[in-house]
């Protein structure tokens, strides 16, 4: 079945509503105006999805801060109008998704700025360390924040990790099998010698797992000497965060993967206020 963000948004709301919002049903039917504001500075992300959630209950939404823009504390992101009960039924689902997406976009953007400050051409990438069911929205938020999505699912690209190698044992054997299939091939390595072997065998992307910046520079130097550097994309991965990302960026490695931007999300403090 083809993935449908709209279908997922309905599922999110249905999960919260269940058999009905028994509290909002106590309210008299009246039209109200409300707004969603941020309590802290944020890169805005997810407004169109919040709009679709409210639209499921026929509420009207005006987006005042577009995705990718910065909102200051106490600024309004969206204005809402509609039946009071319907707006309040959608409130928590919309705020939860917006808060998470804004948090991811803000964290990604902060890391991107740190990388850019070094003059590096390295790009910040997400990983598959996302909450089940939220990967599409998590990765959308990464892109809005200025990062890159990497692969969305297991079918998108071959990625040979350490546990695959623990089963297969031989790097050469699994790469030979991979070369007979379609698409790009990425492989995770733990040593410079394995990186060189994989480059020689035609891997498209080589993940330097838990390499220090010094080890990355040495590996890149060896690949350059062997005229292999321009034939592969190199990815740094493992325990990279805001405190050390500039050191990795200074190596000028192609990709810097940061799992924490989606698996350790600090949601932005948002609230819905009735005017």
C-alpha positions as CSV (number, residue, x, y, z in Angstrom):
1,X,0.0,0.0,0.0
2,X,1.3,3.4,-1.0
3,X,2.2,5.6,2.0
4,X,-0.3,8.4,2.6
5,X,0.5,11.2,5.1
6,X,-3.1,12.2,5.1
7,X,-4.2,8.7,6.0
8,X,-1.7,8.7,8.8
9,X,-2.9,12.0,10.2
10,X,-6.4,10.6,10.3
11,X,-5.1,7.6,12.1
12,X,-3.3,9.8,14.7
13,X,-6.5,11.7,15.4
14,X,-8.7,8.6,15.5
15,X,-6.2,7.0,18.0
16,X,-6.8,10.0,20.4
17,X,-10.6,10.4,19.8
18,X,-11.4,6.6,20.0
19,X,-15.1,6.3,20.5
20,X,-15.5,10.1,20.9
21,X,-14.3,13.2,22.8
22,X,-16.7,12.9,25.7
23,X,-15.4,16.1,27.3
24,X,-15.7,18.4,24.3
25,X,-19.3,17.1,23.8
26,X,-20.2,18.8,27.0
27,X,-19.6,22.2,25.4
28,X,-22.3,24.2,23.7
29,X,-21.8,24.5,19.9
30,X,-20.3,27.8,19.1
31,X,-17.7,29.1,16.8
32,X,-14.4,30.3,18.3
33,X,-11.1,31.7,17.2
34,X,-7.8,30.3,18.6
35,X,-4.1,30.4,17.9
36,X,-1.1,28.2,18.4
37,X,1.9,30.0,19.8
38,X,5.4,29.0,20.6
39,X,6.9,29.6,24.1
40,X,10.5,29.4,22.8
41,X,12.4,30.2,19.7
42,X,12.0,27.5,17.0
43,X,12.4,26.6,13.4
44,X,8.8,26.0,12.4
45,X,8.0,22.6,10.9
46,X,4.8,20.7,10.3
47,X,2.3,23.5,9.8
48,X,0.7,22.0,6.8
49,X,0.2,18.7,8.6
50,X,-1.4,20.5,11.6
51,X,-3.6,22.3,9.2
52,X,-4.8,18.9,7.7
53,X,-5.5,17.6,11.2
54,X,-7.8,20.5,12.0
55,X,-9.4,20.2,8.5
56,X,-10.5,16.6,9.4
57,X,-13.0,18.3,11.7
58,X,-13.7,21.1,9.2
59,X,-11.8,23.8,11.2
60,X,-10.2,26.6,9.2
61,X,-6.5,27.3,9.6
62,X,-4.3,30.2,8.6
63,X,-0.6,29.6,8.7
64,X,1.3,32.7,9.9
65,X,4.8,31.2,10.1
66,X,5.7,29.0,7.1
67,X,7.8,25.9,7.6
68,X,11.5,26.7,7.7
69,X,11.0,30.1,9.2
70,X,12.1,31.1,12.6
71,X,9.5,32.0,15.2
72,X,10.4,33.9,18.4
73,X,8.9,33.2,21.8
74,X,5.2,34.1,22.1
75,X,4.8,34.5,18.3
76,X,1.7,33.0,16.7
77,X,2.3,30.1,14.3
78,X,-1.2,29.3,13.3
79,X,-4.7,30.9,13.6
80,X,-7.7,28.7,13.9
81,X,-11.5,29.1,13.6
82,X,-14.3,26.6,13.9
83,X,-16.6,24.9,16.3
84,X,-15.1,25.0,19.8
85,X,-15.5,21.2,20.4
86,X,-13.9,20.3,17.1
87,X,-10.9,22.6,17.7
88,X,-10.3,21.1,21.2
89,X,-10.7,17.6,19.9
90,X,-7.8,18.2,17.4
91,X,-5.7,20.2,19.8
92,X,-3.4,17.6,21.4
93,X,-2.8,15.6,18.2
94,X,-1.8,18.7,16.3
95,X,0.3,20.1,19.1
96,X,2.1,16.8,19.6
97,X,3.1,16.5,16.0
98,X,4.0,20.2,15.6
99,X,6.1,20.1,18.8
100,X,8.1,17.1,17.7
101,X,8.6,18.4,14.1
102,X,9.7,21.8,15.3
103,X,12.1,20.3,17.8
104,X,13.7,18.1,15.1
105,X,13.9,21.0,12.6
106,X,15.4,23.3,15.2
107,X,18.0,20.8,16.4
108,X,18.9,19.9,12.8
109,X,19.3,23.6,11.9
110,X,21.5,24.2,14.9
111,X,23.9,21.3,13.8
112,X,23.8,22.6,10.2
113,X,25.0,26.0,11.3
114,X,27.8,24.5,13.4
115,X,29.0,22.6,10.3
116,X,28.7,25.7,8.1
117,X,30.7,27.7,10.6
118,X,33.8,25.6,9.8
119,X,33.5,26.3,6.0
120,X,33.0,22.5,5.5
121,X,30.9,21.0,2.6
122,X,29.8,18.2,4.9
123,X,26.0,17.7,5.1
124,X,24.0,16.6,8.2
125,X,22.0,13.4,7.7
126,X,19.2,11.7,9.6
127,X,19.2,8.0,10.3
128,X,16.4,5.4,10.6
129,X,16.4,6.0,14.4
130,X,12.9,7.4,14.3
131,X,9.8,6.6,16.2
132,X,7.8,3.8,14.6
133,X,5.0,5.3,12.6
134,X,6.5,8.8,12.5
135,X,9.4,8.3,10.1
136,X,7.9,10.3,7.3
137,X,7.2,13.3,9.5
138,X,10.5,13.0,11.4
139,X,12.4,13.0,8.1
140,X,10.3,15.8,6.7
141,X,11.3,17.9,9.7
142,X,15.0,17.1,9.2
143,X,14.7,18.4,5.6
144,X,12.9,21.5,6.7
145,X,15.7,22.2,9.2
146,X,18.3,22.0,6.5
147,X,19.4,18.4,6.9
148,X,19.2,15.4,4.5
149,X,16.9,12.4,4.9
150,X,19.2,9.5,3.9
151,X,17.2,6.3,3.2
152,X,13.5,6.1,4.2
153,X,13.2,2.3,4.4
154,X,15.0,-1.0,4.0
155,X,14.0,-1.3,0.4
156,X,15.5,2.0,-0.7
157,X,19.2,1.1,-0.7
158,X,21.5,-1.8,0.4
159,X,23.1,-0.9,3.7
160,X,25.4,-3.6,5.0
161,X,25.8,-3.1,8.8
162,X,28.0,-4.8,11.4
163,X,25.3,-7.4,12.2
164,X,25.0,-8.4,8.6
165,X,28.7,-8.9,8.5
166,X,28.5,-10.9,11.8
167,X,26.2,-13.4,9.9
168,X,27.9,-13.3,6.5
169,X,31.5,-13.1,7.9
170,X,33.1,-12.1,4.7
171,X,33.0,-8.5,3.4
172,X,34.1,-9.6,0.0
173,X,31.4,-12.2,-0.3
174,X,28.5,-10.0,0.7
175,X,29.7,-7.1,-1.5
176,X,29.9,-9.5,-4.5
177,X,26.3,-10.5,-3.8
178,X,25.2,-6.9,-3.4
179,X,26.9,-5.9,-6.7
180,X,24.6,-8.3,-8.5
181,X,21.5,-6.5,-7.3
182,X,20.1,-3.0,-8.1
183,X,20.8,0.4,-6.7
184,X,23.4,1.9,-4.4
185,X,25.4,0.0,-1.9
186,X,26.5,1.3,1.5
187,X,28.7,-0.6,3.9
188,X,29.7,0.0,7.5
189,X,33.4,-0.5,8.4
190,X,35.4,-0.3,11.6
191,X,38.9,0.0,10.1
192,X,40.7,2.0,7.5
193,X,41.9,-1.2,5.8
194,X,38.2,-2.4,5.4
195,X,37.3,1.0,4.0
196,X,40.0,0.7,1.4
197,X,38.9,-2.9,0.5
198,X,35.2,-1.7,0.1
199,X,36.3,1.2,-2.1
200,X,38.3,-1.1,-4.3
201,X,35.3,-3.5,-4.6
202,X,33.0,-0.7,-5.7
203,X,30.9,0.3,-2.7
204,X,29.1,3.5,-3.3
205,X,29.0,4.8,0.3
206,X,31.3,3.8,3.1
207,X,30.2,4.4,6.7
208,X,33.1,5.1,9.0
209,X,31.5,3.8,12.2
210,X,32.8,5.3,15.4
211,X,35.9,6.7,13.7
212,X,37.5,9.7,15.4
213,X,38.1,12.8,13.3
214,X,41.8,11.9,13.3
215,X,41.0,8.4,12.0
216,X,38.8,9.8,9.3
217,X,41.5,12.2,8.1
218,X,44.0,9.3,7.9
219,X,41.5,7.1,6.0
220,X,40.7,9.9,3.6
221,X,44.5,10.4,3.0
222,X,45.0,6.7,2.2
223,X,42.1,6.7,-0.2
224,X,43.4,9.8,-1.9
225,X,46.8,8.2,-2.3
226,X,45.2,5.2,-3.9
227,X,43.1,7.4,-6.2
228,X,39.9,6.0,-4.6
229,X,38.7,9.0,-2.7
230,X,36.6,10.5,-5.5
231,X,35.0,7.1,-6.3
232,X,33.2,6.8,-2.9
233,X,31.0,8.8,-0.6
234,X,32.2,8.8,3.0
235,X,29.9,8.9,6.0
236,X,30.8,9.6,9.6
237,X,28.6,8.0,12.2
238,X,28.5,7.2,15.9
239,X,28.2,9.4,19.0
240,X,28.2,12.7,17.0
241,X,26.5,15.6,18.7
242,X,26.6,19.4,19.0
243,X,29.8,19.2,21.1
244,X,31.9,17.4,18.6
245,X,30.3,17.9,15.2
246,X,32.6,20.8,14.2
247,X,35.6,18.4,14.5
248,X,33.9,16.0,12.1
249,X,33.0,18.8,9.8
250,X,36.6,20.0,9.6
251,X,37.5,16.7,8.0
252,X,35.3,17.7,5.1
253,X,33.7,14.2,5.0
254,X,30.7,14.0,2.7
255,X,28.0,12.9,5.2
256,X,27.6,13.3,9.0
257,X,24.8,11.1,10.4
258,X,23.3,12.1,13.7
259,X,20.8,9.7,15.2
260,X,19.9,12.0,18.1
261,X,18.0,14.5,15.9
262,X,15.2,12.0,15.6
263,X,15.6,9.5,18.5
264,X,16.2,12.0,21.3
265,X,13.9,14.8,20.3
266,X,13.4,17.9,22.6
267,X,9.9,19.0,21.6
268,X,9.3,22.7,21.3
269,X,6.9,24.1,23.9
270,X,3.7,25.1,22.0
271,X,0.2,25.9,23.3
272,X,-3.2,26.6,21.9
273,X,-5.0,29.7,23.2
274,X,-8.6,30.6,22.6
275,X,-9.0,34.3,21.7
